[in-house]
Amino acid sequence: MAADIEAKEVKVKELFSPSFIFEIPIYQRPLSWEKDNFEILFEDIFDAINSGESQYFLGSIILHEHEKEENKYYLVDGQQRITALAILMAVIRDFNVTINLNKLKEKLNSYLYQEEDKYAEIPEEMRIIPWEDLKDIFLKYIYKHNGTELFKSEFENNLIEYNDAQDPKYHLYEAINVFIDKLNDKLINPNELEKFVKYLLNQVSLVYIKTATLKSAFRLFNVLNTRGLRLNTSDLLKSENIGMIPDQVMRHQYAKIWRDIENNIGREELENIIAFIRTVQIKEKAKLSIYEEYRRIIFENGILQRGKGFIDYLKELSDIYFSKILEPKLRLDARKENEYKNVANLLIRFVPFSDWIPPLLSFSYKFKQDEHLLEFILKLEKKVIIEWAAGFSYTERITSLNRILKLIESKDNAKNIIDQLLFYKEEDLPGRPAKTLDFSDKENIQSIILTKLNDKQFYSIHGGRLAKYILLRIDMQYWELENFTGYPGTITVEHILPQTPASDSDWVKIFTEDERANLTNTMGNLVLLSGRKNSQAQNYNFNEKKVVYFKGESTPFRITKAVEEKDKWTGSELKERHQVLLHDAMKIFLTY
């Protein structure tokens, strides 16, 4: 080949054509995108269409040419995005609409599965050859008409076996479910569906970087993905803003300020704070890259001034981020400071999104004193967790939390903001009503919370993250907060009645099969453990489990230690504990 590396921009319709067959190498991580990732992919493309964007750029992928077969490539980087696009097209192919769109469906299927053309010497083949453990799944459900609907039905009827919420088959279910929901919500009109497909195929593009050698492919992967080597948003903004300072002495001074910020919070956190500042200033979901939004909106409209003005603001916000969120130090009494620290720490560590941070930054920036921060974060936490439990999508969540930024901007009294935080609702844009919860309707809010907390699959909701947060939050309330130092190390959520008890164990004598099906994953059967004790307990009987859980130094979780006082674990004990935890959770999240 003439050059070792080739880069080219291509549209989705070109990627899903006979020019490309993708094989995901065995060494690549499995399908691991989650609900939020699939929602973001769909909503970003949908918003690009409605915003009149002529093109939507999906980033770059890295390809390693196959040793023998022409037009076949190992997908070294980008496998999650390309696979998600294939699943989206499969869901659209199988989507039921009111008029006949057979031509559209056939065309989409041709993009997904390469039919044999003996005259053109094109073999029958999957367009994307997935991970080994998903090959048969893709053949049956992704590459066959009506396969995605069949997969959803069989998964929900427990006909497809999977291990947990990290299993690739579970992520495939998340993808199919998200895309079906989005089509029903936004593209039920056949004309709108066709418009979306045309945009997806013709205006959504990527850059492929292909190489003939595996060594070059890995080198490219490392250059593009290793932190510290890539030119990221903070690098671009640093160069642009320091370069705007004409005085050499002052330019060196501000370069040092920028470097001090990097040293204090790290490059990764600097990238985060730059994204948070974008949200604080624009108060809308991003439509362009962060750097482009700084250039076209924040700087060009004079929201922030390039050069010294931006760097001074960045320094102040990064100091707040460090001292109020990463390592909080508040001028409050010991109990209030510890309560704030621990709620902030739980939100950072155990909520899988950071959209709650910009409102906290904005509030702290506007009101320099700490006296209202605890009350603010407790109200903010209620909003975040209840909307999470209510199933708010990525866009719905951001829209809701951006309302709080507008509330903060519009009010000069901290107490007024806190009082209105749960109830504030700006006017919707014409034709784009935003999802809201009416927090004044406590009966409905209680119903939302109870539905999740009483779910017999509570353990698995949102990949197990919601259960961990709720249990930790309840546990925190059991401590004397003046002296509570938080939760260090790895934390796992474990079952008392095990998920797969041995057939000769006491568990199968104490609990019927129906009881195990209905109670095993409920809140009352779950405990928190430090990582070092997790693997030891396995499927022990109750008294053996207690020895493992509590021998040596006591467990750092009071919610778990309460189980030690029990002499036995039957359905009665489980249900009684469930009611106690339910009461405590409702007290935390429904008191406002």
C-alpha positions in Angstrom: 0.0 0.0 0.0 1.2 3.5 -0.8 0.8 4.9 2.7 0.8 3.2 6.0 -2.1 5.4 7.3 -5.1 6.8 5.5 -7.8 9.1 6.9 -11.1 10.0 5.2 -14.4 11.4 6.2 -17.4 9.2 5.2 -21.1 9.2 5.6 -23.0 6.5 7.5 -24.4 5.2 4.2 -20.8 4.6 2.9 -19.7 2.9 6.1 -22.7 0.5 5.8 -22.0 -0.5 2.2 -20.1 -3.3 0.4 -16.9 -1.1 0.8 -16.7 -2.0 4.5 -17.1 -5.2 6.5 -16.3 -4.7 10.2 -15.0 -7.4 12.5 -14.7 -6.6 16.2 -11.4 -8.1 17.4 -11.6 -10.5 20.3 -9.4 -8.3 22.4 -11.9 -5.4 22.4 -14.1 -4.8 25.4 -17.7 -6.2 24.9 -20.8 -4.2 24.2 -20.7 -1.9 27.2 -22.7 1.2 26.3 -25.6 1.8 28.6 -29.0 3.5 28.5 -27.6 7.0 28.7 -25.1 6.4 25.8 -27.9 5.2 23.5 -30.2 8.1 24.5 -27.4 10.6 23.8 -26.7 9.1 20.4 -30.3 9.3 19.3 -31.1 12.7 20.8 -28.0 14.4 19.4 -28.9 13.3 15.9 -32.6 14.2 16.4 -31.7 17.6 17.8 -29.2 18.2 14.9 -32.0 17.7 12.4 -34.4 20.0 14.3 -31.7 22.7 14.7 -31.1 22.7 11.0 -27.5 21.5 11.3 -26.3 20.5 7.8 -24.1 17.8 9.2 -23.6 15.8 12.4 -20.1 14.5 13.1 -19.8 11.3 15.1 -16.0 11.4 15.6 -13.3 9.1 14.4 -12.9 5.3 14.2 -9.7 3.3 13.7 -9.5 0.4 11.3 -6.9 -2.3 10.8 -7.0 -3.8 7.3 -7.8 -7.6 7.2 -4.8 -9.7 6.3 -6.6 -11.6 3.4 -10.0 -10.2 2.6 -10.4 -6.9 0.7 -12.8 -4.3 2.2 -12.8 -6.2 5.6 -11.4 -4.3 8.6 -10.8 -5.0 12.3 -12.6 -2.3 14.2 -9.8 -1.2 16.7 -11.6 1.9 18.0 -15.3 2.9 17.6 -17.0 -0.4 18.0 -19.5 0.9 20.5 -20.7 3.7 18.2 -20.8 1.6 15.0 -22.6 -1.2 16.8 -25.1 1.3 18.3 -25.8 2.7 14.8 -26.5 -0.8 13.5 -28.9 -1.5 16.4 -30.7 1.8 15.7 -31.1 0.9 12.0 -32.4 -2.5 13.0 -35.0 -1.0 15.4 -36.1 1.4 12.7 -36.4 -1.5 10.2 -38.7 -3.4 12.6 -40.7 -0.3 13.8 -44.4 -0.5 13.2 -45.8 2.6 11.4 -49.2 3.4 10.1 -48.3 3.2 6.4 -46.3 0.8 4.3 -42.5 1.6 4.4 -41.3 -1.7 3.1 -38.8 -0.1 0.7 -37.3 1.8 3.6 -37.1 -1.3 5.7 -35.6 -3.4 2.9 -33.0 -0.7 2.3 -32.0 -0.5 6.0 -31.7 -4.3 6.1 -29.3 -4.2 3.1 -27.1 -1.8 5.0 -27.1 -4.2 8.0 -26.7 -7.5 6.2 -24.8 -8.0 3.0 -26.8 -10.3 0.7 -24.9 -12.4 -1.8 -24.4 -10.9 -5.3 -22.7 -13.6 -7.3 -22.5 -11.4 -10.4 -20.6 -8.7 -8.5 -18.8 -11.4 -6.6 -20.0 -10.0 -3.3 -20.4 -12.7 -0.6 -23.2 -13.0 1.9 -21.9 -11.6 5.2 -22.8 -9.6 8.3 -21.9 -6.0 7.9 -20.6 -6.0 11.5 -19.2 -9.3 12.8 -19.7 -8.7 16.5 -18.1 -10.1 19.6 -18.0 -13.9 19.7 -20.6 -14.2 22.5 -23.1 -12.0 20.5 -22.6 -13.5 17.0 -25.6 -15.8 17.2 -27.7 -13.1 18.9 -27.0 -10.6 16.1 -27.7 -13.2 13.4 -31.1 -14.0 15.0 -32.3 -10.6 16.2 -30.3 -7.8 14.5 -29.9 -9.1 11.0 -33.4 -10.6 10.6 -36.6 -8.7 10.0 -38.6 -8.1 13.2 -35.7 -9.5 15.2 -35.4 -6.5 17.6 -39.1 -6.8 18.6 -38.6 -10.5 19.1 -35.5 -9.9 21.3 -37.3 -7.4 23.4 -40.2 -9.8 23.9 -38.1 -12.8 24.7 -35.8 -10.8 27.0 -38.7 -9.5 29.0 -40.2 -13.0 29.3 -36.9 -14.3 30.7 -36.2 -16.4 27.6 -32.7 -14.9 27.1 -30.2 -15.7 29.8 -27.9 -13.0 31.1 -25.7 -12.6 34.1 -26.3 -9.1 35.4 -26.7 -5.5 34.2 -23.1 -5.5 32.9 -23.8 -8.4 30.5 -23.6 -7.4 26.8 -27.0 -9.0 26.2 -28.5 -6.6 28.9 -26.8 -3.7 27.1 -28.3 -4.9 23.8 -31.7 -4.9 25.5 -31.1 -1.4 26.8 -30.3 -0.2 23.3 -33.3 -1.8 21.6 -35.6 -0.5 24.4 -34.2 3.1 24.3 -34.5 3.3 20.5 -38.1 1.8 20.4 -39.1 4.4 23.1 -37.5 7.2 21.1 -39.2 6.2 17.9 -42.6 6.0 19.6 -42.1 9.3 21.3 -40.6 11.4 18.4 -40.9 9.6 15.1 -44.3 8.0 15.0 -45.1 10.0 11.9 -43.9 8.1 8.8 -42.7 11.3 7.1 -40.6 12.3 10.2 -39.2 8.8 10.3 -38.1 8.9 6.7 -36.6 12.4 7.3 -34.6 11.0 10.2 -33.3 8.0 8.2 -32.3 10.2 5.3 -30.4 12.5 7.6 -28.8 9.6 9.4 -27.5 8.1 6.2 -26.5 11.3 4.3 -25.7 13.9 6.9 -24.2 11.9 9.8 -20.5 11.3 9.2 -17.3 9.9 10.8 -13.7 10.0 10.0 -12.1 6.6 9.5 -8.4 6.2 10.1 -7.2 3.0 8.6 -3.8 1.3 8.6 -2.4 -1.9 7.2 -0.5 -2.9 10.3 -1.8 -3.8 13.8 1.2 -1.9 15.3 0.2 1.3 13.6 -3.5 0.8 14.6 -2.5 0.5 18.3 -0.2 3.5 18.0 -3.0 5.5 16.6 -5.4 4.3 19.3 -2.9 5.3 22.0 -2.3 8.7 20.5 -6.0 9.5 20.2 -7.1 8.1 23.5 -4.3 8.3 26.1 -4.8 11.2 28.4 -2.1 13.8 28.2 -1.4 13.1 24.5 -4.6 14.2 22.8 -5.3 17.8 22.1 -8.5 18.3 24.1 -10.8 21.2 24.8 -8.7 22.6 27.6 -5.6 22.6 25.5 -7.4 24.5 22.7 -8.9 27.0 25.1 -5.6 27.4 26.9 -3.8 28.3 23.7 -6.5 30.6 22.5 -7.0 32.6 25.8 -3.4 32.9 26.8 -2.6 34.0 23.3 -5.2 36.8 23.6 -3.1 38.5 26.3 -0.8 41.1 24.6 1.5 41.9 27.5 4.3 39.3 27.8 4.7 39.5 31.6 1.0 39.2 32.1 0.8 36.4 29.6 3.3 34.4 31.6 1.4 35.2 34.8 -1.8 33.8 33.4 -0.1 30.8 31.9 1.1 30.0 35.4 -2.5 30.4 36.7 -3.7 27.9 34.1 -0.9 25.5 35.0 -1.8 25.9 38.8 -5.4 24.9 38.0 -4.2 21.8 36.1 -1.9 20.8 39.0 -4.6 21.4 41.6 -7.5 19.5 40.1 -5.8 17.5 37.3 -6.3 17.6 33.5 -9.3 15.3 33.5 -11.1 17.4 36.1 -10.1 20.6 34.2 -11.9 19.2 31.2 -14.9 18.6 33.3 -15.0 22.1 34.8 -14.8 23.6 31.3 -17.8 21.6 30.3 -19.7 22.6 33.5 -18.9 26.3 32.8 -20.3 25.9 29.3 -23.6 24.6 30.9 -23.7 27.3 33.5 -23.3 30.0 30.9 -25.5 28.6 28.0 -28.1 26.7 30.1 -29.1 24.5 27.2 -28.1 21.0 25.9 -25.0 21.2 23.8 -25.6 21.3 20.0 -21.9 21.6 18.9 -18.6 20.5 20.4 -17.7 22.2 23.7 -14.9 24.1 22.0 -17.1 25.3 19.2 -19.8 26.5 21.6 -17.2 28.5 23.5 -16.1 30.1 20.2 -19.4 30.7 18.6 -21.7 31.4 21.6 -19.8 32.2 24.8 -17.0 34.3 23.4 -18.6 35.8 20.2 -21.7 36.9 22.2 -19.6 38.4 24.9 -20.9 36.1 27.6 -17.3 35.7 28.8 -14.4 37.7 27.6 -11.4 35.9 25.9 -8.1 36.2 27.7 -7.8 37.4 31.3 -11.6 37.5 31.8 -12.1 33.9 31.0 -9.1 32.6 32.9 -10.0 34.6 36.0 -13.5 33.1 35.9 -12.1 29.6 35.2 -9.9 30.0 38.3 -12.8 31.0 40.5 -15.0 28.2 39.3 -12.3 25.6 39.6 -11.6 26.7 43.2 -15.3 26.3 44.0 -15.3 22.9 42.3 -12.4 21.8 44.4 -13.5 23.3 47.7 -17.2 22.6 47.5 -17.4 19.4 45.5 -14.1 17.4 45.1 -12.8 18.1 48.6 -15.4 20.1 50.4 -14.3 22.5 53.2 -17.2 24.5 54.5 -17.5 27.2 57.2 -20.3 25.3 59.0 -20.5 23.4 62.3 -19.1 19.8 62.2 -22.4 18.0 61.8 -23.6 20.2 58.9 -20.2 20.2 57.2 -20.0 16.4 57.4 -23.6 15.9 56.1 -22.8 18.2 53.1 -19.5 16.4 52.4 -21.1 13.0 52.5 -24.1 13.8 50.3 -21.7 15.5 47.8 -19.4 12.4 47.9 -22.4 10.0 47.3 -23.6 12.0 44.4 -20.1 12.1 42.8 -19.3 8.5 43.4 -22.6 6.7 42.9 -24.8 8.7 40.5 -23.7 7.9 37.0 -24.0 11.4 35.6 -22.7 14.8 36.7 -25.5 17.1 35.4 -26.3 18.2 39.0 -22.8 19.8 39.4 -23.4 23.0 37.3 -26.4 24.2 39.5 -24.3 23.6 42.6 -21.4 25.5 41.1 -23.6 28.4 40.0 -25.3 28.7 43.4 -22.0 28.7 45.2 -20.5 31.2 42.8 -23.5 33.6 43.2 -23.8 33.3 47.0 -20.3 33.3 48.4 -21.2 32.3 51.9 -21.6 28.6 52.9 -24.6 29.0 55.1 -27.2 27.8 52.5 -25.1 25.2 50.8 -26.3 22.2 52.8 -30.0 23.1 52.4 -29.4 23.6 48.7 -27.6 20.3 48.0 -30.3 18.4 50.0 -33.0 19.8 47.8 -31.0 19.3 44.7 -30.3 15.7 45.7 -34.1 15.0 46.1 -34.7 16.4 42.6 -31.8 14.4 41.0 -32.7 11.1 42.6 -36.4 11.2 42.2 -36.1 12.2 38.5 -33.6 9.4 38.1 -36.0 7.0 39.6 -38.8 8.4 37.4 -36.8 7.4 34.4 -35.9 10.8 33.0 -33.9 10.5 29.8 -30.5 12.2 29.2 -32.2 15.2 27.5 -35.0 15.4 30.0 -32.6 15.3 32.9 -30.4 18.1 31.5 -33.4 20.2 30.6 -34.7 19.9 34.1 -31.5 20.7 35.8 -30.8 23.6 33.4 -34.1 25.1 34.7 -32.3 25.4 38.1 -29.6 27.4 36.5 -32.2 29.8 35.1 -33.8 30.0 38.5 -30.5 30.9 40.1 -29.8 33.5 37.5 -33.3 35.1 38.0 -33.2 35.4 41.9 -31.0 37.3 44.2 -32.1 35.6 47.4 -30.6 32.2 48.2 -33.5 31.2 50.4 -36.0 31.9 47.6 -34.0 29.8 45.2 -34.0 26.9 47.7 -37.7 27.2 48.4 -38.5 27.1 44.6 -35.9 24.6 43.5 -38.3 21.7 43.3 -41.2 23.7 41.9 -39.7 26.1 39.4 -41.0 25.7 35.9 -40.1 28.1 33.1 -42.3 28.4 30.1 -41.8 25.7 27.5 -40.6 26.6 24.0 -43.3 26.5 21.4 -43.8 22.9 20.2 -41.2 21.5 22.5 -43.0 20.7 25.9 -40.4 19.6 28.4 -41.1 16.7 30.8 -41.5 17.8 34.4 -42.5 16.4 37.7 -45.0 18.3 39.9 -43.3 18.1 43.3 -46.3 19.8 44.9 -48.3 16.7 44.1 -46.7 14.6 46.9 -49.0 11.7 46.3 -47.6 11.3 42.8 -44.0 11.7 43.9 -44.6 9.2 46.7 -46.0 6.8 44.1 -42.9 7.2 41.9 -40.6 6.5 44.8 -42.6 3.6 46.1 -42.8 2.0 42.7 -39.1 1.8 42.5 -38.4 0.9 46.1 -41.0 -1.9 46.1 -39.9 -3.3 42.7 -39.1 -7.0 43.0 -36.1 -6.3 40.7 -34.9 -3.3 42.7 -31.4 -4.7 42.8 -31.1 -4.4 39.0 -32.7 -1.0 38.3 -30.3 1.3 36.4 -27.7 -1.4 36.4 -27.8 -1.7 40.2 -26.7 1.9 40.7 -30.0 3.2 42.1 -30.1 0.4 44.8 -26.5 1.2 45.9 -27.2 4.9 46.2 -30.5 4.5 48.1 -29.0 2.0 50.6 -25.9 4.2 51.2 -28.1 7.2 51.7 -30.2 5.4 54.3 -27.1 4.1 56.0 -25.7 7.6 56.2 -28.7 8.7 58.3 -27.9 6.0 60.9 -24.6 7.6 61.9 -23.8 10.5 64.2 -22.8 12.8 61.4 -20.5 15.0 63.5 -17.9 12.2 63.5 -18.8 10.3 60.4 -15.9 10.1 57.9 -17.7 8.6 54.9 -17.4 5.4 52.9 -13.9 4.6 51.7 -12.9 1.9 49.2 -14.9 -0.5 47.1 -18.6 -1.0 48.0 -20.8 -3.8 46.8 -24.5 -4.6 47.2 -25.0 -8.2 48.2 -28.0 -10.5 48.8 -28.8 -12.2 52.1 -31.0 -14.8 50.5 -28.7 -15.6 47.6 -29.6 -15.4 43.9 -28.6 -19.0 43.2 -28.8 -21.0 46.4 -27.5 -24.6 46.2 -30.2 -27.2 45.9 -29.3 -28.8 49.2 -29.0 -25.5 51.1 -31.2 -24.3 53.9 -32.4 -21.5 51.7 -34.5 -23.8 49.4 -36.1 -25.2 52.6 -36.9 -21.8 54.1 -38.1 -20.1 50.9 -40.4 -21.5 48.2 -39.5 -21.0 44.6 -42.1 -18.3 44.2 -40.8 -16.5 47.3 -37.2 -16.6 46.0 -38.4 -15.2 42.6 -40.4 -12.3 44.3 -38.1 -11.5 47.3 -34.4 -12.1 46.3 -33.8 -8.8 44.5 -36.0 -6.6 46.8 -34.6 -3.9 49.0 -35.2 -5.8 52.2 -32.9 -8.6 51.1 -29.9 -6.4 50.2 -26.9 -5.4 52.3 -23.8 -3.2 51.7 -20.4 -4.8 52.0 -16.9 -3.6 51.7 -15.1 -5.1 48.7 -12.8 -7.3 50.7 -15.8 -9.3 52.2 -17.8 -9.6 49.0 -16.4 -12.7 47.5 -16.1 -14.7 50.7 -19.8 -15.1 51.5 -20.9 -16.6 48.2 -24.0 -18.7 48.8 -23.5 -19.6 52.5 -26.4 -20.3 54.8 -27.5 -17.4 57.0 -25.4 -18.1 60.2 -22.3 -18.7 58.0 -22.9 -15.5 56.2 -23.1 -13.5 59.4 -19.7 -14.9 60.5 -18.1 -13.7 57.2 -19.8 -10.4 57.2 -19.0 -9.5 60.8 -15.9 -11.3 61.9 -12.8 -9.2 62.6 -13.4 -5.4 62.5 -17.0 -4.5 62.2 -18.6 -3.7 58.9 -18.6 0.1 58.1 -22.3 -0.1 57.2 -24.9 0.1 60.0 -27.6 -0.9 57.5 -25.8 -4.2 57.3 -24.8 -4.6 60.9 -28.5 -4.5 61.9 -28.8 -7.9 60.2 -26.3 -9.3 62.7 -28.9 -9.1 65.4 -31.2 -11.5 63.5 -31.2 -15.1 64.6 -32.7 -16.3 61.3 -33.6 -15.0 57.9 -37.0 -16.0 56.6 -39.7 -14.2 54.5 -41.0 -12.5 57.7 -37.6 -11.0 58.6 -37.0 -9.9 55.0 -40.3 -8.2 54.7 -40.0 -6.5 58.1 -36.6 -5.1 57.2 -38.0 -4.0 53.8 -40.6 -1.9 55.5 -38.0 -0.3 57.9 -35.8 0.7 54.9 -38.8 1.9 53.0 -39.8 4.2 55.8 -36.3 5.6 56.1 -36.0 6.2 52.4 -39.3 8.0 52.2 -38.3 10.2 55.1 -35.1 11.2 53.3 -36.6 11.9 49.8 -40.2 12.9 50.5 -39.5 15.4 53.3 -39.5 18.8 51.6 
